[in-house]
Amino acid sequence: MSLHGIPARAGLAMVALLAASACSSTSLVNMWRDPSYPRQPLRNVLVVTLRKDAASRRIWEDGFVSALKAHGVTATPSYQLFPNADPDTTQLTDLVAHRGFDAVLVAHRTGVDTQVTYVPGYRTDVPYPGVSPWTGHYFFYYQRIYAPGYVEADRVVRYETDVWMTANGGRLVWSGVTESFNPSSTQDVNHEIASDIVPELVRQRIMASH
């Protein structure tokens, strides 16, 4: 049996797939803010992402820089100043002292897990069209179908983003952890993380805005 040419089971699978694809695969799951931070928004930020792959590092830093600039924050990717490798602590300390950065945003991956979930089966009534052989009128009848349960394994990647204020010797003022489920590409994950984190930094007045 089919409904408008689509098998019932396939139709249900398509609905589930569309519902899943409408949800963001990345979310901010934990964050901390220094309660003593005096709500003086930071305006000139150096962006550092700890990635071994040079291309991934540039993609991630450009993603954060773009999101920060969209809110009026001056942002510089570290690869422009350290093209060969991530800067170490001594290099960062010397740099911020001479370039006037009032903050350093550091992003890095903290771990990868596999999350296994059992999705229970369910029953539903699916309508099918029919034609009366006596009157020629169309009508609908319903057939109950059963979708069996199944086990779903998701790849969960966690990233941490820290914001350090450089004044008075430097101190951590904000930290957030994101989880990305089944990421399709590092560029997509970076876009989603920046889209979650930067507006939150602006909302909490860690970062300046227009």
NORFEN-V532088 format. One line per field, one symbol per residue. phi: phi as a letter, one per 40 degrees, with the letter a starting at -180 (. if undefined). psi: psi as a letter, one per 30 degrees, with the letter a starting at -180 (. if undefined). burial: # if it has 24 or more other ideal C-beta (glycine too) atoms within 12 Angstrom, else .. A space follows every 10 residues. Layout:
# NORFEN-V532088
phi=???
psi=???
burial=???
This chain:
# NORFEN-V532088
phi=.abfgbddcc cccccccccc cccccbacba abbcccccfb dcbbbcbbbc bcccccdccc cccccccccc bgccbbcccc bbccaccccc cccccccbbg ccabbbbacb ibbbbbbcbc cabacbcbca bcccbgccab bbbcbbbcca bbbbcbbbbb bbbbcccfgg acbaabbbbb cfccaccccd ccccccccdc ccccgcbcad
psi=kljhfkkeee eeeeeeeeee ffkkfkljfk lkkjffkghj kkfjkkkkkj kekeeeeeee eeeeeeeeef ggkkkkkfff fifflkklee eeeeeffffg kflkkkklkf lklkjkkkjl llklkkkkll kkfefgkklk lkkklkjlll kkkkkkkkkk kkkkkflhfk lkfkkkklkk khkfleeeee eeeefeeeee eeeghekll.
burial=..#....#.. .#........ ....####.. #.....#... ########## #....##### #####.###. #.#.#####. ##...##... .#...#.... #########. .......... .....#.... .......... .......... .....##### ######.... .######### ###..#..## ########.# ##.#.###..
